[in-house]
């Protein structure tokens, strides 16, 4: 097996997680790292025996087999354009942008260039999610309740809406993606924000958001999100169908029906490894198990933006409206 060389654009915590997973996969080498903070790039490169490059152009010139884009939400756009122009497979961490225009432009370029892509919605690779889909097969979802109840991450850009997109776009997108995965597309959302940001310097995002979701299938749902806690309290979904209740998180699925209760557990790392392994295998042409290519991630991004827009404007919004 020839070595698959991976370049990393961005050297923060998420990039470090991908680097650890990738370095543990057979025949994979993290070959290069670049970051706007050279010291961060150097630290991560040294951990994995990789080269440091001054910028994206230099990294691309080193001819990696694929590239990971692990940049903050506001930094998407130019980097994707450069990778697409180079014709390289690219893995993009979510959220894929802070706005719709940038993401839609990149999606069009990906389609035109026939570029292999994946986006980091790693929950879709969790065994508990696969089990939930098996249990729900043939049983229409009636109700979904989603939550992301957490703290404000300790990075300066996160509590600023124009930099992160806000908690719904940056954090709760995982839950919204799973809601789509299990119950289909959402036709309309009505959301409210409490208007008070978290007690963090410079913050301008809502400290809490709630939304009602109407699915095309007829199912209904809710989302609750907050970033004012000092810990990650809960992130997950509860799903209800006729005679069936599921409670799903990154670590556990609880299935309850008329026959009793079944609990299935997994490790969050199962999703981390699954999403990276699938991308590498697709790059090698061994298997196509990319569950969230860029176009699919755009649909989730549009839903998250619709929730944010509804909360900002106090009116019901269709996900398609954010394309205008």
C-alpha positions as CSV (number, residue, x, y, z in Angstrom):
1,X,0.0,0.0,0.0
2,X,1.4,3.4,-1.0
3,X,1.4,6.1,1.6
4,X,-1.4,8.6,1.5
5,X,-0.1,12.1,2.3
6,X,-2.5,14.5,4.0
7,X,-1.9,18.3,4.3
8,X,-3.6,20.2,7.2
9,X,-4.7,23.8,6.8
10,X,-5.2,25.0,10.4
11,X,-3.5,23.7,13.5
12,X,-6.1,24.2,16.3
13,X,-7.8,21.6,18.5
14,X,-9.9,20.1,15.7
15,X,-6.9,19.8,13.4
16,X,-5.0,18.1,16.2
17,X,-7.7,15.6,16.7
18,X,-7.8,14.7,12.9
19,X,-4.0,14.5,12.9
20,X,-4.1,12.0,15.8
21,X,-6.7,9.8,14.0
22,X,-5.0,10.1,10.6
23,X,-1.6,9.2,12.0
24,X,-3.1,6.0,13.5
25,X,-4.6,4.8,10.1
26,X,-2.5,2.4,8.1
27,X,-0.6,3.9,5.3
28,X,-1.5,7.5,6.1
29,X,1.0,10.3,6.7
30,X,0.3,13.9,7.9
31,X,2.8,15.4,5.5
32,X,2.4,19.1,6.0
33,X,0.8,21.7,8.2
34,X,0.1,25.4,7.8
35,X,-1.6,27.9,10.1
36,X,-1.8,31.7,10.5
37,X,-0.1,31.1,13.8
38,X,3.3,29.7,12.8
39,X,4.0,28.4,16.4
40,X,0.8,26.3,16.3
41,X,1.7,24.8,13.0
42,X,5.2,24.0,14.2
43,X,3.9,22.2,17.4
44,X,1.4,20.1,15.4
45,X,3.9,19.3,12.7
46,X,6.5,18.2,15.2
47,X,4.1,15.9,16.8
48,X,3.5,14.0,13.6
49,X,6.8,14.3,11.7
50,X,5.3,16.7,9.2
51,X,6.7,19.7,7.4
52,X,5.6,23.3,8.2
53,X,4.5,25.5,5.3
54,X,4.2,29.3,5.3
55,X,0.8,29.4,3.7
56,X,-1.8,27.4,1.8
57,X,-0.1,27.9,-1.6
58,X,3.2,26.4,-0.3
59,X,1.4,23.4,1.2
60,X,-0.5,22.8,-2.0
61,X,2.8,23.0,-3.9
62,X,4.1,20.1,-1.8
63,X,1.7,17.8,-3.7
64,X,-0.3,16.1,-0.9
65,X,-2.9,13.5,-1.9
66,X,-5.6,15.3,0.0
67,X,-6.2,18.3,2.3
68,X,-8.0,18.9,5.5
69,X,-9.4,22.4,6.1
70,X,-9.7,23.0,9.8
71,X,-10.2,26.7,9.9
72,X,-12.6,28.9,11.9
73,X,-16.0,29.6,10.4
74,X,-15.1,33.1,9.2
75,X,-11.9,31.9,7.4
76,X,-13.7,29.7,4.9
77,X,-13.7,30.7,1.2
78,X,-10.3,31.5,-0.2
79,X,-8.8,28.3,1.1
80,X,-11.4,26.1,-0.5
81,X,-11.1,28.0,-3.8
82,X,-7.3,27.3,-3.8
83,X,-7.7,23.6,-3.0
84,X,-10.4,23.2,-5.6
85,X,-8.2,25.0,-8.2
86,X,-5.5,22.5,-7.4
87,X,-7.9,19.6,-8.0
88,X,-7.3,18.0,-4.6
89,X,-9.8,16.0,-2.5
90,X,-10.7,18.1,0.5
91,X,-12.2,17.5,3.9
92,X,-13.8,20.6,5.4
93,X,-14.6,21.0,9.1
94,X,-18.0,22.3,9.9
95,X,-19.5,24.9,9.9
96,X,-18.6,25.3,6.3
97,X,-19.0,29.1,6.5
98,X,-20.6,31.9,8.6
99,X,-22.9,32.8,5.7
100,X,-24.8,31.2,2.8
101,X,-23.1,33.0,-0.1
102,X,-19.6,31.6,0.6
103,X,-20.9,28.1,1.1
104,X,-23.1,28.1,-2.0
105,X,-20.2,29.4,-4.1
106,X,-17.9,26.6,-2.9
107,X,-20.6,24.0,-3.5
108,X,-20.9,25.2,-7.1
109,X,-17.2,25.1,-7.6
110,X,-17.0,21.6,-6.1
111,X,-19.8,20.4,-8.5
112,X,-18.1,22.0,-11.5
113,X,-14.7,20.6,-10.6
114,X,-15.9,17.2,-9.6
115,X,-13.8,17.4,-6.5
116,X,-14.1,14.7,-3.9
117,X,-15.3,16.2,-0.6
118,X,-16.3,15.3,2.9
119,X,-17.5,17.5,5.8
120,X,-16.9,16.8,9.5
121,X,-20.4,15.8,10.6
122,X,-18.8,12.8,12.3
123,X,-21.9,11.8,14.3
124,X,-23.3,10.1,11.2
125,X,-20.5,7.5,11.7
126,X,-21.4,6.6,15.3
127,X,-22.7,3.0,15.7
128,X,-25.5,4.4,17.8
129,X,-26.7,6.5,14.9
130,X,-26.6,3.6,12.5
131,X,-28.6,1.5,15.1
132,X,-31.1,4.3,15.4
133,X,-31.7,4.3,11.6
134,X,-32.1,0.5,11.7
135,X,-34.7,0.8,14.4
136,X,-36.6,3.6,12.7
137,X,-36.7,1.8,9.3
138,X,-40.3,1.7,8.2
139,X,-41.6,3.7,11.2
140,X,-42.3,7.3,10.4
141,X,-40.9,9.8,12.9
142,X,-43.6,11.9,14.6
143,X,-41.5,14.1,16.9
144,X,-37.9,15.1,17.4
145,X,-36.5,17.1,20.3
146,X,-32.9,18.2,19.9
147,X,-30.6,20.0,22.4
148,X,-27.1,21.4,22.6
149,X,-26.6,22.7,26.1
150,X,-23.0,23.7,26.6
151,X,-20.5,26.3,27.6
152,X,-18.9,29.1,25.5
153,X,-15.7,27.6,24.0
154,X,-12.5,29.5,25.1
155,X,-11.6,31.0,21.7
156,X,-11.9,34.7,21.0
157,X,-13.9,34.4,17.8
158,X,-16.5,32.0,19.1
159,X,-18.9,34.4,20.9
160,X,-18.9,36.9,18.0
161,X,-21.7,36.2,15.6
162,X,-20.0,37.6,12.5
163,X,-17.0,35.3,13.2
164,X,-18.6,32.0,14.3
165,X,-22.2,32.2,13.0
166,X,-23.4,31.8,16.5
167,X,-24.1,28.7,18.7
168,X,-26.8,27.2,16.4
169,X,-24.5,27.4,13.3
170,X,-21.3,26.5,15.1
171,X,-22.4,23.9,17.7
172,X,-26.0,22.8,17.2
173,X,-25.5,22.1,13.5
174,X,-24.5,18.6,14.6
175,X,-27.9,18.0,16.1
176,X,-29.7,19.6,13.1
177,X,-27.7,17.4,10.8
178,X,-28.8,14.3,12.7
179,X,-32.4,15.5,12.7
180,X,-32.3,15.6,8.9
181,X,-30.5,12.3,8.8
182,X,-33.2,10.6,10.8
183,X,-36.4,12.5,9.8
184,X,-35.7,14.1,6.5
185,X,-35.8,17.7,5.3
186,X,-37.3,20.6,7.3
187,X,-39.8,22.8,5.5
188,X,-40.0,25.7,8.0
189,X,-38.6,26.9,11.3
190,X,-39.8,29.4,13.9
191,X,-37.1,30.4,16.4
192,X,-36.5,32.8,19.2
193,X,-33.3,34.0,20.9
194,X,-33.3,35.4,24.4
195,X,-31.2,38.5,23.3
196,X,-28.7,38.3,26.1
197,X,-25.2,37.1,25.2
198,X,-23.1,34.9,27.4
199,X,-21.0,36.7,30.1
200,X,-17.9,36.7,27.9
201,X,-16.0,39.8,26.8
202,X,-17.1,41.0,23.3
203,X,-19.9,38.4,23.0
204,X,-22.9,39.4,20.8
205,X,-24.6,36.0,20.2
206,X,-27.8,34.9,21.9
207,X,-27.1,33.0,25.2
208,X,-30.0,30.8,24.4
209,X,-32.1,29.9,21.4
210,X,-35.2,27.8,20.9
211,X,-36.8,26.7,17.7
212,X,-39.8,24.8,16.3
213,X,-39.2,22.7,13.2
214,X,-41.7,21.4,10.7
215,X,-40.5,18.5,8.6
216,X,-41.6,17.8,5.0
217,X,-42.7,14.3,6.2
218,X,-45.2,15.8,8.6
219,X,-43.0,15.3,11.7
220,X,-42.5,18.2,14.1
221,X,-39.6,19.0,16.3
222,X,-37.8,21.4,18.6
223,X,-34.3,22.6,19.2
224,X,-32.9,24.1,22.4
225,X,-29.4,25.6,22.5
226,X,-27.5,27.5,25.1
227,X,-23.8,28.4,25.6
228,X,-24.1,29.9,29.2
229,X,-23.2,26.8,31.2
230,X,-19.7,26.0,32.6
231,X,-19.8,22.4,31.2
232,X,-21.3,20.4,28.3
233,X,-24.6,19.4,29.8
234,X,-26.3,17.6,26.9
235,X,-26.0,17.3,23.2
236,X,-28.4,15.0,21.4
237,X,-31.8,14.0,20.1
238,X,-34.9,12.3,21.3
239,X,-36.9,10.7,18.6
240,X,-40.5,9.4,18.8
241,X,-42.4,7.2,16.4
242,X,-45.5,5.1,17.0
243,X,-44.8,2.9,20.0
244,X,-41.1,3.8,20.0
245,X,-38.9,6.3,21.9
246,X,-35.2,6.8,21.2
247,X,-32.7,8.9,23.2
248,X,-29.5,9.5,21.3
249,X,-26.2,11.2,22.3
250,X,-22.6,10.8,21.2
251,X,-22.1,8.0,23.7
252,X,-25.4,6.2,24.1
253,X,-28.7,5.2,22.4
254,X,-31.6,4.2,24.6
255,X,-34.4,2.4,22.8
256,X,-37.8,2.0,24.4
257,X,-40.8,0.2,23.0
258,X,-43.6,-2.0,24.3
259,X,-41.2,-4.9,24.9
260,X,-38.8,-3.0,27.2
261,X,-35.6,-0.9,27.1
262,X,-32.4,-1.5,25.3
263,X,-29.2,0.6,25.8
264,X,-26.4,0.7,23.2
265,X,-23.2,2.5,24.1
266,X,-20.3,3.7,22.0
267,X,-17.3,6.0,22.2
268,X,-17.3,9.5,20.6
269,X,-14.0,8.5,19.0
270,X,-15.9,5.9,16.9
271,X,-17.3,8.8,14.9
272,X,-13.9,10.6,14.7
273,X,-12.2,7.5,13.4
274,X,-15.1,6.6,11.1
275,X,-15.3,9.9,9.3
276,X,-11.5,10.1,8.7
277,X,-11.2,6.5,7.6
278,X,-14.0,6.8,5.1
279,X,-12.4,9.9,3.6
280,X,-9.0,8.3,3.2
281,X,-10.5,5.2,1.7
282,X,-12.4,7.3,-0.8
283,X,-9.3,9.3,-1.7
284,X,-7.6,5.9,-2.4
285,X,-10.5,4.7,-4.5
286,X,-11.1,1.8,-2.1
287,X,-14.6,2.5,-0.9
288,X,-17.3,5.3,-1.2
289,X,-18.7,5.7,2.3
290,X,-18.6,9.5,2.5
291,X,-21.9,10.3,4.3
292,X,-21.7,14.1,4.2
293,X,-20.2,15.4,1.0
294,X,-20.1,19.2,0.7
295,X,-23.5,19.4,-1.0
296,X,-25.1,17.5,1.8
297,X,-23.4,19.7,4.4
298,X,-24.8,22.8,2.6
299,X,-28.4,21.5,3.3
300,X,-27.6,21.3,7.0
301,X,-25.9,24.7,6.9
302,X,-29.0,26.2,5.3
303,X,-31.2,24.8,8.1
304,X,-28.9,26.2,10.8
305,X,-28.9,29.6,9.1
306,X,-32.7,29.5,8.8
307,X,-32.9,29.0,12.6
308,X,-30.5,31.8,13.2
309,X,-32.4,34.1,10.8
310,X,-35.7,33.3,12.3
311,X,-34.4,34.1,15.8
312,X,-32.9,37.3,14.6
313,X,-36.0,38.5,12.8
314,X,-38.8,37.0,14.8
315,X,-40.5,35.3,11.9
316,X,-40.9,31.9,10.4
317,X,-38.3,31.0,7.8
318,X,-37.9,28.3,5.2
319,X,-34.4,26.9,4.8
320,X,-34.6,27.8,1.1
321,X,-35.1,31.5,2.0
322,X,-31.5,31.8,3.1
323,X,-30.4,31.3,-0.5
324,X,-32.0,34.6,-1.5
